[in-house]
Amino acid sequence: MLMLAAGLGMLAALLFAARAFSRASVAGIKALLAWVAALAGLSLAALLLLTGRGPAALSGLVLFGPLIWNWWKQYAAARGPASPPPARRGTAMGRAEALQILGLSDPVSDSDVRAAWVRLMRVAHPDGGGSDWIAARVNQAKDVLLGHR
């Protein structure tokens, strides 16, 4: 009778775990697996140390890798992204700087400016994974060059 109760308890625990697993996010599952691997490594290292196999215990600590990697990613995310170079305040972009940003040289036509702008914005636009700061500089360079005409 005791075995039947233990089996039913284990079945209930398994069903509860399956239900929780089906509702969990991918990030949560990855974090859980990293913790499981880390705890397995710690247990393995402790058992090897207790049995007198100290050098082999270091191999068990390798399983801490995923956990350390997650901690490092969280630390890097908390620090925030690298900030773009500060814009020079109080100075407007000059024609020479605008030409350099768009990769053009004088004399330049409106169609050359627009073609260079389109080429650069395909890469630099924030919606395509580019940088807000670079896209703003490319737009400013286009405005400077088309505004001088």
BELMOUR-V274734 format. One record per backbone hydrogen bond with DSSP energy under -0.5 kcal/mol. CO is the residue of the C=O (numbers start at 0). NH is the residue of the N-H. If there is no record, write none. Layout:
co->CO nh->NH
co->CO nh->NH
This chain:
co->0 nh->4
co->1 nh->5
co->2 nh->6
co->3 nh->7
co->4 nh->8
co->5 nh->9
co->6 nh->10
co->7 nh->11
co->8 nh->12
co->9 nh->13
co->10 nh->14
co->11 nh->15
co->12 nh->16
co->13 nh->17
co->14 nh->18
co->15 nh->19
co->16 nh->20
co->17 nh->21
co->18 nh->22
co->19 nh->23
co->20 nh->23
co->24 nh->28
co->25 nh->29
co->26 nh->30
co->27 nh->31
co->28 nh->32
co->29 nh->33
co->30 nh->34
co->31 nh->35
co->32 nh->36
co->33 nh->37
co->34 nh->38
co->35 nh->39
co->36 nh->40
co->37 nh->41
co->38 nh->42
co->39 nh->43
co->40 nh->44
co->41 nh->45
co->42 nh->46
co->43 nh->47
co->44 nh->48
co->45 nh->49
co->46 nh->50
co->47 nh->52
co->48 nh->51
co->51 nh->53
co->52 nh->56
co->53 nh->56
co->53 nh->57
co->54 nh->57
co->55 nh->58
co->55 nh->59
co->56 nh->59
co->56 nh->60
co->58 nh->61
co->59 nh->62
co->60 nh->63
co->61 nh->64
co->63 nh->67
co->64 nh->68
co->65 nh->69
co->66 nh->70
co->67 nh->71
co->68 nh->72
co->69 nh->73
co->70 nh->74
co->71 nh->75
co->72 nh->76
co->73 nh->77
co->74 nh->78
co->75 nh->79
co->86 nh->88
co->87 nh->90
co->93 nh->97
co->94 nh->98
co->95 nh->99
co->96 nh->100
co->97 nh->101
co->98 nh->102
co->98 nh->103
co->108 nh->112
co->109 nh->113
co->110 nh->114
co->111 nh->115
co->112 nh->116
co->113 nh->117
co->114 nh->118
co->115 nh->119
co->116 nh->120
co->117 nh->121
co->118 nh->122
co->119 nh->122
co->119 nh->123
co->120 nh->124
co->124 nh->127
co->124 nh->129
co->125 nh->128
co->130 nh->134
co->131 nh->135
co->132 nh->136
co->133 nh->137
co->134 nh->138
co->135 nh->139
co->136 nh->140
co->137 nh->141
co->138 nh->142
co->139 nh->143
co->140 nh->144
co->141 nh->145
co->142 nh->146
co->143 nh->147
co->145 nh->148
